[in-house]
Amino acid sequence: MRRLAPALTLGAAVLVAVTGCGAQSTGSLGNVKLAAAEAVQQSAQRAGEVTSYSADLVLDATDGDKGAGKVQGTLVYQSKPQLATDVTLSTIDLGGQKVPGGARVILTGETVYVKSELLNKFAGTTKPWAKASLSDLDAQGQAGVRDFLTQAQQFDLAGTVKLLTASKDVKAVGTETVGGVETTHYSGTFPVAEAAQVIDPAKREQLEQRLSQVKDVKFDLWADAESLPRKVTLSGAEQGSSFNLVTSFRGFNEPVTISAPPADQVGDLPKHPGGELPQNSGGN
């Protein structure tokens, strides 16, 4: 489970758009008829223009003998005036090992704030929040926190949709209402190996490692009349492992507030050589 669960956030690694190709089924966006592949490409372009949004996400996964797990939470994102994200994971259950209280990570500029009962218990901190600069995470041996932050940032609107443009079999399958908004539903698959070629080379190895057990990923995209992606699902199964990630997006380009926790509730993230956070040995 530990190997597959981070892979479910695969979409955020994508940083560049590519020319999509696919089956010539057509869907309707507003009054314009578009080939399905072209519609997905247009949705990726529109997603790249979004500077703020909110999202709900649910991840279900199984990993052979380690059993089933679930991660559920919310995300608030802004790219201007500076990059900031606020990720709350209310449920973190990895193969029956639950993280009590979940976790919350806020990134503002170059500073990351982490709130986790498990981290506090392990590190013996007295403040509910711990902070560190991004550069300090590596210097202090906090690879575990760095990895969690990377995963949190990977629930990315533009990157997720751009990844879908690697599909060769996308098709329109109908219209549906998502969150009260009429959308066109597209469905298809993309080969992991080809998707890895359309992303930033710096992220390519990470993507391939996290999806090493999956050859093809199935996706569904619901895009509204403005080509904005309202919902995306990603799923795959191979070698006894499986995952299903559902992300619903809303609040495109609406004002958001992402701020640091009150100073009196924040302490420094303690140094931890080796950087691995402990595994909770019991349920919650």
N, C-alpha and C positions, 0 to 999 in steps of 0.2 A: 504493500500500500504506500509506503513511504516513497517508493520509486515512481509510482504512477500518479499519485495525487498532485504533485507540483506540475505534472505535464498538462493537467487540465487547464492551466492558465496559459497555455501555449500561445494564444493569439496576441498577447501584448508584446511579444518579441519582434513583431513586424514593424519596420520603420520606413519602408519604401513601397510605393505602388508598382504594380506590374500590369501588363496587358493581359486581360483574361481571355480565355477561350473556352468554348463549351457548346453544348447542344443548343439548337436554335429554337427551343420552345420559347414562347413569348409571354410576357406578363404586362400588366398595365400599371404605369405610374402616372397618376393624373390622367391627362388625355393623350399621353404619348405611349405608343406601343414600342417596347424594347425587347430585343433578344435577351434571354435570361442571363447569359454571360455578360452582356453589356450592362444590364441592370445591376448586377452584382458589382461590376467595376465602378459604375456611377455611384452606388451606395458607398463603396470604399472611399471614393473621392469626397463625397459629402461628409462622411464621418471624419475625414482628415481636416475638415474646415471647422469642426466643432471645438470650441475653446472651454466649455464646461458642460458637465452632465452628472446625473446620478444613476446608479444601477443597483439592481438586486441580483444576487447570484446564488445558485444552489448547485453543489457538486456532489454527485454520488459516485462511488468507485468501489471496486473489489480488486483484490490482489492475491489470487490463489489462496493458500492456506491462512493468510493473514486476515481474511474475512472482509466484510463490507465496512465502508466508512462514509462519512458525510461532512461536508463543510458548507456552511450557509452564512450569508452576511450581506452587507451593503457597502457601496463605494460612492464617494463624492470626489469629483476631479475638476481641476482647473489648470489651464496652461498659462493664463495671464492674470495679473501682472507678473507672477512667477509660478513655476510649477509647484503644485500642492495637491496632496491626496489625503483622504481620510477614509481608512478602511476599518470596518467593524465586522469581525467574524464572531457571530453569536454562538455558532455551533462548530466545534472542531472535534470530530470523532474519527480517529484513524485506527481502523481495525479493532474497534472495541475499546481503544484507549482514548478516553475523553480528556480534553484540556478544560479544567474547571474555569468557568467564567468566560471562556473564549479568549479573544485577544483584540486589541485595537492598536492601529499604527497610524500616526499622523506624520506626514512629511511636509515641511514648509521650507523651501529653499534648500539649504544644505544640512538642515537639522532634522533628525528623526526622533519621534517620541513614541515610546512603547508602553502599553498598559496590559499587563498579564499577571494574573494571580500566580500562575505556575512560575513565571520568571521571578516574581517578588519572593516567593517561597524559597526558591533555589538560591537566589542571590542574597537573601536576607536583607532586602531593602525595606525602608520604612515609608517611603513615598509611593503613592499609587502609580506615578508615572516615572519612567526613566528616559533620559535623553542622551544623544550622542550626535556628533557630526558624522556625515557619511564617510569621511576619511578616517575617523577614529574607529569605525566599526572594524575595519581591517587591521588597524594598528593595535587594537586591544584584543584581537583574536576573537571577535564576535562574528564568526562566519555564520552561525546559526541565525542570528538576528538579521544579518545582511541577506541571507537566503530568503528569510520570511518577507523582508521588505521587497526584494526583487519579485517574489511571487505576488505580493499584494499589488505592486505596480503593474503586473502583467494582465490584470483585468482591464484591458485597454480597448476602448471603443474602436479607434481607427485601426489599430494593429490587428484586432480580431477579424474585422471585415476584410481587410486587405489579404489576410491569409486565405480567405475563401476564393480569391481570384485565381488560385492555382488549380481550380477544378476544371475538369474536361467534360463533366456530365451534368452540370447544373441545369435545372428546368423549373419552370413555374408550375405550381401545383394548385393554385387557387387563391382566393381572397379570404382574409380572416380579420376579425377585430382584436387588437392587442392593446390592453390598457385604455380602451375606449376610442382607439384610433384605427381607422380602416387601413389595412396593409395588404400587400401582395406577398404570398408565401413562396419562397424558392427552396429547393432541396437539391442536394448533390453530395459528392465526396471529393476529397483532395488527397493525393498521395503525399505522405510526409516527406519523402525524399525530394519531391519537386517543390513543396512548400518551403523547404529549407533553403532552396536556391533563390527565392524571391525576397528573402529578408536580409537585414544587415549582416554581413559576414561575421561581425563580432558576436552576434546572437545565434548564429547557425549551429555551432557545436552544442550549445545549451539546449536548443530545441530538439536536435537529433538525439541527444542523450535522454531527455525526458520523455520522448516518444519512441524510444528504441524498441518497445514491445508492440508497437502499433504500426502497421504498414499503411493503412488508409484510415482517414477520419471522415465520418459522416457529419454533415451539417445541415441545418435548416436556418433560413434567414427570413425575417418578416420586415419588409421595408415599406414606409409610408409613401404618401403621394409626393413628398419632397425628396424621396430616395434615402431618407434617414433610417438607419436600422433600429427598429423598436425592440427586436428580440433576436437572439442568436443561440442556437444549441450546437454543441459539439459532442460527439460520442465515438467510441471505438472499443473494440474487443479483440484480444489475441493472446494466446498462450496462457489462458486462465485468468487474465486480467481484463477489466473493463472499466469504462468511465462514461459519465454523462454530465455535461456542464450546461446549465441553463442560465443565461444572463439577459435580463430585461433592462432596457435603457429608457431614460426619460429626462425631462428638464434640459433639453439641448440649448446651450448658450444662455441659460438663465443665470442670474446672479447666485453665487454660492458663498458660504462663509466657512473658511477653513482656517482655524487659528490654533496657536499653541495653547496647551493647558495652563491654568494659573500657575505662576511661578512657585507658590508655596506648596504645590502638589507635585513638584518635579525634582527628582534627584538625578545624579549622574549614573549612566549605565555602568555597572561594575565590570572590571576586567575579568575575562574568563578564558584562560588559555585553552586552546583547542576549539573554542567557538561553538560547541554543540550544546543545544539546550537539552535538558533531561527529558526522558520519556515518562509520562505519568503512568504509574504502575497499576492504577486501579481505575474503576469507573467513577463517574460523578453522580 
